[in-house]
Amino acid sequence: MTTQTVTPDQAARPSSWQLALPPGTLLINANQNLHWRKRAELVKSIRHTARAIARQAKLPALERAHVFYVFHPDTRGARRRDSGNWSPSAKAAIDGMVDAGVLPDDNHTRLLGPDPRIGPPIARSQLVLHITDLDQMDPAHIALLNPSGATA
């Protein structure tokens, strides 16, 4: 009897998608001290934009997903940035995915993440969500992404 070794290049990759908000979309930074009404307007705008993009891209309905987001800062001004500061914008975009039916909910049983990253600068800045179907991912890989062992 022979055994076959599967290398990472041969392993089945889970399905994944990108949801890119248009460059120049007004985003929320956790360090901003916004009036509640202005913040609510921005959340609503990001949420509706993400919902429309998810529907237009025909993202499939998923039971569970891992999401990481990449914030691409504006090309003007090179400075240090904290990727986690853009989590309010990512949260609003994920709520838009839920509104579009991509996920049934964004609680810990359905969503792993969102995990933040900083990408290369682009003109007018951009937020991009990277979505991976957890139901197609090897449980050992999920354990690496989620060492806490919480359900997702």
VMD Tcl script that builds the backbone (N, CA, C; Angstrom):
set m [mol new atoms 456]
animate dup $m
set s [atomselect $m all]
$s set {name element resname resid chain x y z} {
  {N N MET 1 A 0.847 -1.176 0.000}
  {CA C MET 1 A 0.000 0.000 0.000}
  {C C MET 1 A 0.893 1.240 0.000}
  {N N THR 2 A 0.595 2.183 -0.858}
  {CA C THR 2 A 1.383 3.407 -0.926}
  {C C THR 2 A 0.568 4.563 -0.389}
  {N N THR 3 A 1.256 5.508 0.172}
  {CA C THR 3 A 0.587 6.720 0.639}
  {C C THR 3 A 1.002 7.871 -0.239}
  {N N GLN 4 A 0.094 8.760 -0.449}
  {CA C GLN 4 A 0.364 9.909 -1.288}
  {C C GLN 4 A 0.481 11.137 -0.394}
  {N N THR 5 A 1.558 11.850 -0.555}
  {CA C THR 5 A 1.759 13.082 0.198}
  {C C THR 5 A 1.223 14.240 -0.628}
  {N N VAL 6 A 0.417 15.050 0.009}
  {CA C VAL 6 A -0.148 16.215 -0.664}
  {C C VAL 6 A 0.639 17.434 -0.213}
  {N N THR 7 A 1.233 18.112 -1.155}
  {CA C THR 7 A 1.967 19.322 -0.838}
  {C C THR 7 A 1.001 20.499 -0.783}
  {N N PRO 8 A 1.413 21.605 -0.150}
  {CA C PRO 8 A 0.515 22.767 -0.095}
  {C C PRO 8 A 0.059 23.242 -1.470}
  {N N ASP 9 A 0.909 23.076 -2.497}
  {CA C ASP 9 A 0.514 23.492 -3.837}
  {C C ASP 9 A -0.595 22.618 -4.407}
  {N N GLN 10 A -0.683 21.370 -3.945}
  {CA C GLN 10 A -1.682 20.435 -4.462}
  {C C GLN 10 A -2.960 20.438 -3.640}
  {N N ALA 11 A -2.918 20.963 -2.428}
  {CA C ALA 11 A -4.090 20.942 -1.553}
  {C C ALA 11 A -5.199 21.794 -2.163}
  {N N ALA 12 A -6.412 21.333 -1.966}
  {CA C ALA 12 A -7.557 22.076 -2.479}
  {C C ALA 12 A -7.659 23.406 -1.743}
  {N N ARG 13 A -7.774 24.449 -2.504}
  {CA C ARG 13 A -7.903 25.769 -1.895}
  {C C ARG 13 A -9.380 26.070 -1.688}
  {N N PRO 14 A -9.719 26.614 -0.531}
  {CA C PRO 14 A -11.121 26.998 -0.317}
  {C C PRO 14 A -11.473 28.179 -1.218}
  {N N SER 15 A -12.726 28.307 -1.494}
  {CA C SER 15 A -13.189 29.418 -2.317}
  {C C SER 15 A -13.024 30.724 -1.552}
  {N N SER 16 A -12.624 31.748 -2.272}
  {CA C SER 16 A -12.486 33.056 -1.641}
  {C C SER 16 A -12.866 34.142 -2.635}
  {N N TRP 17 A -13.217 35.295 -2.079}
  {CA C TRP 17 A -13.687 36.427 -2.864}
  {C C TRP 17 A -13.132 37.709 -2.273}
  {N N GLN 18 A -13.166 38.761 -3.069}
  {CA C GLN 18 A -12.806 40.091 -2.592}
  {C C GLN 18 A -14.003 41.013 -2.746}
  {N N LEU 19 A -14.176 41.847 -1.750}
  {CA C LEU 19 A -15.187 42.891 -1.817}
  {C C LEU 19 A -14.426 44.206 -1.617}
  {N N ALA 20 A -14.240 44.937 -2.710}
  {CA C ALA 20 A -13.450 46.168 -2.680}
  {C C ALA 20 A -14.373 47.375 -2.727}
  {N N LEU 21 A -14.325 48.181 -1.684}
  {CA C LEU 21 A -15.056 49.442 -1.720}
  {C C LEU 21 A -14.357 50.355 -2.724}
  {N N PRO 22 A -15.079 51.232 -3.377}
  {CA C PRO 22 A -14.448 52.111 -4.359}
  {C C PRO 22 A -13.377 52.997 -3.714}
  {N N PRO 23 A -12.269 53.233 -4.414}
  {CA C PRO 23 A -11.276 54.172 -3.881}
  {C C PRO 23 A -11.937 55.521 -3.589}
  {N N GLY 24 A -11.542 56.108 -2.500}
  {CA C GLY 24 A -12.099 57.398 -2.118}
  {C C GLY 24 A -13.355 57.311 -1.268}
  {N N THR 25 A -13.865 56.094 -1.005}
  {CA C THR 25 A -15.012 55.951 -0.114}
  {C C THR 25 A -14.647 56.535 1.246}
  {N N LEU 26 A -15.516 57.362 1.794}
  {CA C LEU 26 A -15.248 57.933 3.116}
  {C C LEU 26 A -15.339 56.814 4.155}
  {N N LEU 27 A -14.264 56.638 4.906}
  {CA C LEU 27 A -14.163 55.566 5.888}
  {C C LEU 27 A -14.128 56.124 7.301}
  {N N ILE 28 A -14.328 55.249 8.269}
  {CA C ILE 28 A -14.300 55.623 9.675}
  {C C ILE 28 A -13.029 55.059 10.296}
  {N N ASN 29 A -12.310 55.918 10.984}
  {CA C ASN 29 A -11.114 55.519 11.712}
  {C C ASN 29 A -11.462 55.546 13.196}
  {N N ALA 30 A -11.019 54.540 13.941}
  {CA C ALA 30 A -11.343 54.447 15.361}
  {C C ALA 30 A -10.828 55.641 16.161}
  {N N ASN 31 A -9.845 56.352 15.636}
  {CA C ASN 31 A -9.295 57.502 16.344}
  {C C ASN 31 A -10.056 58.795 16.080}
  {N N GLN 32 A -11.018 58.763 15.158}
  {CA C GLN 32 A -11.788 59.965 14.859}
  {C C GLN 32 A -12.773 60.240 15.986}
  {N N ASN 33 A -12.945 61.493 16.298}
  {CA C ASN 33 A -13.931 61.898 17.298}
  {C C ASN 33 A -15.098 62.532 16.546}
  {N N LEU 34 A -15.960 61.665 16.003}
  {CA C LEU 34 A -17.070 62.128 15.172}
  {C C LEU 34 A -18.336 62.322 15.989}
  {N N HIS 35 A -19.123 63.299 15.597}
  {CA C HIS 35 A -20.470 63.443 16.147}
  {C C HIS 35 A -21.246 62.180 15.800}
  {N N TRP 36 A -22.121 61.723 16.667}
  {CA C TRP 36 A -22.826 60.454 16.461}
  {C C TRP 36 A -23.606 60.444 15.155}
  {N N ARG 37 A -24.158 61.591 14.757}
  {CA C ARG 37 A -24.948 61.634 13.523}
  {C C ARG 37 A -24.053 61.474 12.291}
  {N N LYS 38 A -22.895 62.124 12.298}
  {CA C LYS 38 A -21.951 62.000 11.178}
  {C C LYS 38 A -21.440 60.568 11.086}
  {N N ARG 39 A -21.119 59.968 12.241}
  {CA C ARG 39 A -20.656 58.581 12.273}
  {C C ARG 39 A -21.735 57.646 11.711}
  {N N ALA 40 A -22.987 57.864 12.122}
  {CA C ALA 40 A -24.100 57.030 11.639}
  {C C ALA 40 A -24.261 57.151 10.119}
  {N N GLU 41 A -24.074 58.363 9.588}
  {CA C GLU 41 A -24.162 58.557 8.134}
  {C C GLU 41 A -23.066 57.778 7.412}
  {N N LEU 42 A -21.843 57.814 7.955}
  {CA C LEU 42 A -20.735 57.080 7.340}
  {C C LEU 42 A -20.954 55.570 7.413}
  {N N VAL 43 A -21.423 55.080 8.562}
  {CA C VAL 43 A -21.707 53.650 8.708}
  {C C VAL 43 A -22.752 53.224 7.684}
  {N N LYS 44 A -23.812 54.011 7.565}
  {CA C LYS 44 A -24.877 53.695 6.615}
  {C C LYS 44 A -24.352 53.675 5.182}
  {N N SER 45 A -23.524 54.636 4.832}
  {CA C SER 45 A -22.970 54.719 3.478}
  {C C SER 45 A -22.075 53.511 3.169}
  {N N ILE 46 A -21.177 53.179 4.091}
  {CA C ILE 46 A -20.284 52.026 3.889}
  {C C ILE 46 A -21.100 50.746 3.793}
  {N N ARG 47 A -22.067 50.600 4.679}
  {CA C ARG 47 A -22.903 49.392 4.714}
  {C C ARG 47 A -23.674 49.227 3.409}
  {N N HIS 48 A -24.288 50.305 2.921}
  {CA C HIS 48 A -25.068 50.230 1.677}
  {C C HIS 48 A -24.164 49.974 0.478}
  {N N THR 49 A -22.987 50.586 0.471}
  {CA C THR 49 A -22.038 50.369 -0.627}
  {C C THR 49 A -21.592 48.910 -0.668}
  {N N ALA 50 A -21.234 48.361 0.490}
  {CA C ALA 50 A -20.796 46.960 0.550}
  {C C ALA 50 A -21.925 46.017 0.132}
  {N N ARG 51 A -23.144 46.298 0.561}
  {CA C ARG 51 A -24.288 45.465 0.173}
  {C C ARG 51 A -24.462 45.477 -1.344}
  {N N ALA 52 A -24.396 46.655 -1.938}
  {CA C ALA 52 A -24.575 46.772 -3.394}
  {C C ALA 52 A -23.458 46.051 -4.145}
  {N N ILE 53 A -22.222 46.183 -3.677}
  {CA C ILE 53 A -21.100 45.527 -4.355}
  {C C ILE 53 A -21.217 44.011 -4.221}
  {N N ALA 54 A -21.605 43.523 -3.046}
  {CA C ALA 54 A -21.766 42.076 -2.841}
  {C C ALA 54 A -22.850 41.516 -3.751}
  {N N ARG 55 A -23.947 42.241 -3.887}
  {CA C ARG 55 A -25.030 41.789 -4.776}
  {C C ARG 55 A -24.599 41.828 -6.230}
  {N N GLN 56 A -23.942 42.907 -6.637}
  {CA C GLN 56 A -23.487 43.044 -8.018}
  {C C GLN 56 A -22.476 41.959 -8.369}
  {N N ALA 57 A -21.592 41.626 -7.423}
  {CA C ALA 57 A -20.577 40.593 -7.657}
  {C C ALA 57 A -21.153 39.184 -7.528}
  {N N LYS 58 A -22.425 39.097 -7.102}
  {CA C LYS 58 A -23.098 37.806 -6.917}
  {C C LYS 58 A -22.312 36.899 -5.971}
  {N N LEU 59 A -21.860 37.489 -4.845}
  {CA C LEU 59 A -21.185 36.675 -3.833}
  {C C LEU 59 A -22.166 35.632 -3.325}
  {N N PRO 60 A -21.731 34.388 -3.177}
  {CA C PRO 60 A -22.649 33.334 -2.757}
  {C C PRO 60 A -22.977 33.428 -1.272}
  {N N ALA 61 A -24.065 32.789 -0.903}
  {CA C ALA 61 A -24.424 32.687 0.514}
  {C C ALA 61 A -23.492 31.680 1.170}
  {N N LEU 62 A -22.893 32.067 2.271}
  {CA C LEU 62 A -21.970 31.211 3.014}
  {C C LEU 62 A -22.526 30.985 4.406}
  {N N GLU 63 A -22.230 29.839 4.968}
  {CA C GLU 63 A -22.632 29.572 6.347}
  {C C GLU 63 A -21.622 30.171 7.331}
  {N N ARG 64 A -20.326 30.057 6.995}
  {CA C ARG 64 A -19.252 30.553 7.858}
  {C C ARG 64 A -18.137 31.100 6.977}
  {N N ALA 65 A -17.485 32.134 7.445}
  {CA C ALA 65 A -16.421 32.734 6.640}
  {C C ALA 65 A -15.322 33.307 7.520}
  {N N HIS 66 A -14.132 33.360 6.937}
  {CA C HIS 66 A -13.026 34.105 7.528}
  {C C HIS 66 A -12.872 35.362 6.685}
  {N N VAL 67 A -12.756 36.501 7.350}
  {CA C VAL 67 A -12.590 37.768 6.649}
  {C C VAL 67 A -11.371 38.481 7.203}
  {N N PHE 68 A -10.509 38.913 6.289}
  {CA C PHE 68 A -9.511 39.891 6.688}
  {C C PHE 68 A -9.667 41.075 5.760}
  {N N TYR 69 A -9.373 42.243 6.307}
  {CA C TYR 69 A -9.493 43.435 5.480}
  {C C TYR 69 A -8.128 44.064 5.304}
  {N N VAL 70 A -7.968 44.689 4.143}
  {CA C VAL 70 A -6.735 45.392 3.822}
  {C C VAL 70 A -7.094 46.856 3.597}
  {N N PHE 71 A -6.486 47.706 4.397}
  {CA C PHE 71 A -6.635 49.146 4.189}
  {C C PHE 71 A -5.444 49.614 3.368}
  {N N HIS 72 A -5.747 50.168 2.199}
  {CA C HIS 72 A -4.720 50.735 1.322}
  {C C HIS 72 A -4.738 52.251 1.544}
  {N N PRO 73 A -3.723 52.787 2.228}
  {CA C PRO 73 A -3.730 54.229 2.500}
  {C C PRO 73 A -3.527 55.042 1.230}
  {N N ASP 74 A -3.851 56.297 1.328}
  {CA C ASP 74 A -3.658 57.219 0.212}
  {C C ASP 74 A -2.162 57.373 -0.069}
  {N N THR 75 A -1.851 57.616 -1.313}
  {CA C THR 75 A -0.443 57.783 -1.703}
  {C C THR 75 A 0.148 59.083 -1.166}
  {N N ARG 76 A -0.692 60.012 -0.796}
  {CA C ARG 76 A -0.187 61.279 -0.241}
  {C C ARG 76 A 0.237 61.067 1.198}
  {N N GLY 77 A 1.460 61.382 1.488}
  {CA C GLY 77 A 1.936 61.309 2.868}
  {C C GLY 77 A 2.303 59.909 3.299}
  {N N ALA 78 A 3.575 59.657 3.416}
  {CA C ALA 78 A 4.043 58.355 3.909}
  {C C ALA 78 A 4.230 58.464 5.418}
  {N N ARG 79 A 3.451 57.697 6.144}
  {CA C ARG 79 A 3.579 57.712 7.595}
  {C C ARG 79 A 3.183 56.343 8.138}
  {N N ARG 80 A 3.456 56.141 9.382}
  {CA C ARG 80 A 3.099 54.868 10.004}
  {C C ARG 80 A 1.590 54.830 10.243}
  {N N ARG 81 A 1.028 53.647 10.084}
  {CA C ARG 81 A -0.415 53.494 10.246}
  {C C ARG 81 A -0.717 52.273 11.090}
  {N N ASP 82 A -1.832 52.313 11.788}
  {CA C ASP 82 A -2.289 51.219 12.625}
  {C C ASP 82 A -3.469 50.561 11.916}
  {N N SER 83 A -3.279 49.326 11.448}
  {CA C SER 83 A -4.312 48.665 10.643}
  {C C SER 83 A -5.629 48.473 11.403}
  {N N GLY 84 A -5.562 48.270 12.703}
  {CA C GLY 84 A -6.774 48.053 13.486}
  {C C GLY 84 A -7.667 49.268 13.595}
  {N N ASN 85 A -7.121 50.447 13.303}
  {CA C ASN 85 A -7.932 51.665 13.404}
  {C C ASN 85 A -9.079 51.694 12.404}
  {N N TRP 86 A -9.006 50.872 11.366}
  {CA C TRP 86 A -10.037 50.894 10.330}
  {C C TRP 86 A -11.134 49.872 10.579}
  {N N SER 87 A -11.120 49.245 11.764}
  {CA C SER 87 A -12.126 48.218 12.082}
  {C C SER 87 A -13.566 48.745 12.054}
  {N N PRO 88 A -13.862 49.999 12.439}
  {CA C PRO 88 A -15.253 50.455 12.316}
  {C C PRO 88 A -15.751 50.422 10.857}
  {N N SER 89 A -14.866 50.722 9.930}
  {CA C SER 89 A -15.254 50.661 8.509}
  {C C SER 89 A -15.450 49.223 8.064}
  {N N ALA 90 A -14.557 48.331 8.501}
  {CA C ALA 90 A -14.681 46.911 8.155}
  {C C ALA 90 A -15.975 46.338 8.730}
  {N N LYS 91 A -16.312 46.713 9.963}
  {CA C LYS 91 A -17.543 46.229 10.603}
  {C C LYS 91 A -18.762 46.663 9.790}
  {N N ALA 92 A -18.782 47.912 9.361}
  {CA C ALA 92 A -19.908 48.401 8.565}
  {C C ALA 92 A -19.998 47.650 7.232}
  {N N ALA 93 A -18.844 47.375 6.602}
  {CA C ALA 93 A -18.845 46.636 5.334}
  {C C ALA 93 A -19.335 45.199 5.538}
  {N N ILE 94 A -18.933 44.570 6.630}
  {CA C ILE 94 A -19.395 43.205 6.917}
  {C C ILE 94 A -20.898 43.199 7.178}
  {N N ASP 95 A -21.404 44.214 7.869}
  {CA C ASP 95 A -22.860 44.320 8.049}
  {C C ASP 95 A -23.562 44.420 6.697}
  {N N GLY 96 A -22.941 45.092 5.739}
  {CA C GLY 96 A -23.499 45.153 4.386}
  {C C GLY 96 A -23.504 43.791 3.713}
  {N N MET 97 A -22.466 42.978 3.978}
  {CA C MET 97 A -22.442 41.604 3.447}
  {C C MET 97 A -23.593 40.791 4.036}
  {N N VAL 98 A -23.847 40.974 5.329}
  {CA C VAL 98 A -24.968 40.270 5.967}
  {C C VAL 98 A -26.280 40.733 5.333}
  {N N ASP 99 A -26.423 42.038 5.129}
  {CA C ASP 99 A -27.627 42.576 4.480}
  {C C ASP 99 A -27.838 41.978 3.092}
  {N N ALA 100 A -26.725 41.690 2.385}
  {CA C ALA 100 A -26.801 41.126 1.026}
  {C C ALA 100 A -27.028 39.616 1.045}
  {N N GLY 101 A -27.019 38.995 2.219}
  {CA C GLY 101 A -27.253 37.558 2.312}
  {C C GLY 101 A -26.010 36.710 2.130}
  {N N VAL 102 A -24.827 37.314 2.170}
  {CA C VAL 102 A -23.589 36.543 2.042}
  {C C VAL 102 A -23.376 35.702 3.295}
  {N N LEU 103 A -23.670 36.263 4.454}
  {CA C LEU 103 A -23.608 35.532 5.727}
  {C C LEU 103 A -24.943 35.692 6.430}
  {N N PRO 104 A -25.380 34.653 7.177}
  {CA C PRO 104 A -26.638 34.794 7.911}
  {C C PRO 104 A -26.513 35.764 9.089}
  {N N ASP 105 A -25.298 35.914 9.626}
  {CA C ASP 105 A -25.051 36.800 10.765}
  {C C ASP 105 A -23.548 37.038 10.829}
  {N N ASP 106 A -23.141 38.002 11.611}
  {CA C ASP 106 A -21.700 38.244 11.756}
  {C C ASP 106 A -21.229 37.960 13.174}
  {N N ASN 107 A -21.914 37.030 13.855}
  {CA C ASN 107 A -21.487 36.673 15.206}
  {C C ASN 107 A -20.338 35.663 15.158}
  {N N HIS 108 A -19.832 35.290 16.328}
  {CA C HIS 108 A -18.638 34.434 16.392}
  {C C HIS 108 A -18.854 33.020 15.857}
  {N N THR 109 A -20.098 32.590 15.711}
  {CA C THR 109 A -20.339 31.250 15.165}
  {C C THR 109 A -20.310 31.243 13.641}
  {N N ARG 110 A -20.388 32.415 13.031}
  {CA C ARG 110 A -20.450 32.531 11.571}
  {C C ARG 110 A -19.230 33.211 10.958}
  {N N LEU 111 A -18.549 34.037 11.755}
  {CA C LEU 111 A -17.484 34.873 11.213}
  {C C LEU 111 A -16.209 34.750 12.037}
  {N N LEU 112 A -15.125 34.488 11.356}
  {CA C LEU 112 A -13.796 34.516 11.953}
  {C C LEU 112 A -13.127 35.776 11.421}
  {N N GLY 113 A -12.830 36.707 12.289}
  {CA C GLY 113 A -12.273 37.992 11.895}
  {C C GLY 113 A -13.258 39.089 12.224}
  {N N PRO 114 A -13.125 40.241 11.648}
  {CA C PRO 114 A -12.197 40.606 10.583}
  {C C PRO 114 A -10.794 40.906 11.124}
  {N N ASP 115 A -9.818 40.408 10.411}
  {CA C ASP 115 A -8.422 40.600 10.774}
  {C C ASP 115 A -7.843 41.728 9.915}
  {N N PRO 116 A -7.146 42.687 10.548}
  {CA C PRO 116 A -6.672 43.856 9.797}
  {C C PRO 116 A -5.298 43.683 9.165}
  {N N ARG 117 A -5.111 44.359 8.037}
  {CA C ARG 117 A -3.830 44.429 7.336}
  {C C ARG 117 A -3.696 45.829 6.732}
  {N N ILE 118 A -2.457 46.233 6.502}
  {CA C ILE 118 A -2.184 47.454 5.743}
  {C C ILE 118 A -1.596 47.025 4.407}
  {N N GLY 119 A -2.145 47.551 3.336}
  {CA C GLY 119 A -1.655 47.233 2.001}
  {C C GLY 119 A -0.854 48.386 1.428}
  {N N PRO 120 A -0.391 48.226 0.212}
  {CA C PRO 120 A 0.363 49.305 -0.431}
  {C C PRO 120 A -0.537 50.511 -0.676}
  {N N PRO 121 A 0.036 51.698 -0.598}
  {CA C PRO 121 A -0.761 52.910 -0.846}
  {C C PRO 121 A -1.316 52.945 -2.268}
  {N N ILE 122 A -2.523 53.494 -2.388}
  {CA C ILE 122 A -3.122 53.741 -3.699}
  {C C ILE 122 A -3.751 55.135 -3.662}
  {N N ALA 123 A -3.986 55.704 -4.816}
  {CA C ALA 123 A -4.603 57.029 -4.883}
  {C C ALA 123 A -5.994 56.989 -4.261}
  {N N ARG 124 A -6.263 57.891 -3.352}
  {CA C ARG 124 A -7.562 58.092 -2.702}
  {C C ARG 124 A -7.905 57.021 -1.665}
  {N N SER 125 A -7.031 56.127 -1.330}
  {CA C SER 125 A -7.197 55.067 -0.323}
  {C C SER 125 A -8.369 54.128 -0.654}
  {N N GLN 126 A -8.321 52.936 -0.050}
  {CA C GLN 126 A -9.354 51.925 -0.339}
  {C C GLN 126 A -9.376 50.872 0.759}
  {N N LEU 127 A -10.549 50.334 1.012}
  {CA C LEU 127 A -10.735 49.216 1.931}
  {C C LEU 127 A -11.188 48.004 1.115}
  {N N VAL 128 A -10.485 46.874 1.290}
  {CA C VAL 128 A -10.813 45.651 0.553}
  {C C VAL 128 A -10.997 44.526 1.564}
  {N N LEU 129 A -12.139 43.844 1.494}
  {CA C LEU 129 A -12.390 42.673 2.332}
  {C C LEU 129 A -12.037 41.421 1.550}
  {N N HIS 130 A -11.335 40.505 2.186}
  {CA C HIS 130 A -10.993 39.208 1.598}
  {C C HIS 130 A -11.784 38.162 2.379}
  {N N ILE 131 A -12.659 37.457 1.683}
  {CA C ILE 131 A -13.622 36.537 2.298}
  {C C ILE 131 A -13.279 35.116 1.873}
  {N N THR 132 A -13.168 34.212 2.839}
  {CA C THR 132 A -12.879 32.800 2.551}
  {C C THR 132 A -13.941 31.929 3.186}
  {N N ASP 133 A -14.442 30.974 2.424}
  {CA C ASP 133 A -15.454 30.036 2.898}
  {C C ASP 133 A -14.824 29.063 3.893}
  {N N LEU 134 A -15.207 29.145 5.156}
  {CA C LEU 134 A -14.644 28.259 6.182}
  {C C LEU 134 A -15.104 26.817 6.027}
  {N N ASP 135 A -16.260 26.604 5.426}
  {CA C ASP 135 A -16.756 25.232 5.269}
  {C C ASP 135 A -15.949 24.442 4.254}
  {N N GLN 136 A -15.125 25.116 3.457}
  {CA C GLN 136 A -14.252 24.434 2.510}
  {C C GLN 136 A -12.805 24.389 2.993}
  {N N MET 137 A -12.569 24.892 4.189}
  {CA C MET 137 A -11.203 24.978 4.703}
  {C C MET 137 A -10.915 23.802 5.626}
  {N N ASP 138 A -9.698 23.297 5.556}
  {CA C ASP 138 A -9.262 22.207 6.402}
  {C C ASP 138 A -9.334 22.631 7.873}
  {N N PRO 139 A -9.888 21.785 8.752}
  {CA C PRO 139 A -9.990 22.144 10.170}
  {C C PRO 139 A -8.644 22.506 10.816}
  {N N ALA 140 A -7.558 21.903 10.358}
  {CA C ALA 140 A -6.241 22.235 10.909}
  {C C ALA 140 A -5.854 23.673 10.554}
  {N N HIS 141 A -6.231 24.109 9.370}
  {CA C HIS 141 A -5.942 25.496 8.964}
  {C C HIS 141 A -6.803 26.458 9.771}
  {N N ILE 142 A -8.054 26.095 9.995}
  {CA C ILE 142 A -8.933 26.942 10.807}
  {C C ILE 142 A -8.346 27.082 12.211}
  {N N ALA 143 A -7.811 25.983 12.762}
  {CA C ALA 143 A -7.212 26.037 14.099}
  {C C ALA 143 A -6.027 26.993 14.138}
  {N N LEU 144 A -5.277 27.096 13.044}
  {CA C LEU 144 A -4.176 28.055 12.990}
  {C C LEU 144 A -4.689 29.491 12.973}
  {N N LEU 145 A -5.793 29.719 12.271}
  {CA C LEU 145 A -6.374 31.049 12.193}
  {C C LEU 145 A -7.081 31.436 13.493}
  {N N ASN 146 A -7.560 30.434 14.221}
  {CA C ASN 146 A -8.389 30.668 15.402}
  {C C ASN 146 A -7.890 29.838 16.579}
  {N N PRO 147 A -6.729 30.188 17.134}
  {CA C PRO 147 A -6.160 29.383 18.212}
  {C C PRO 147 A -7.004 29.374 19.478}
  {N N SER 148 A -7.948 30.301 19.623}
  {CA C SER 148 A -8.785 30.329 20.814}
  {C C SER 148 A -9.746 29.151 20.867}
  {N N GLY 149 A -10.000 28.552 19.693}
  {CA C GLY 149 A -10.915 27.418 19.627}
  {C C GLY 149 A -12.383 27.801 19.650}
  {N N ALA 150 A -12.685 29.102 19.650}
  {CA C ALA 150 A -14.079 29.537 19.616}
  {C C ALA 150 A -14.711 29.056 18.315}
  {N N THR 151 A -15.998 28.794 18.378}
  {CA C THR 151 A -16.706 28.286 17.211}
  {C C THR 151 A -16.744 29.330 16.115}
  {N N ALA 152 A -16.296 28.934 14.952}
  {CA C ALA 152 A -16.427 29.746 13.738}
  {C C ALA 152 A -15.917 28.950 12.567}
}
mol reanalyze $m
mol bondsrecalc $m
mol representation Tube
mol addrep $m
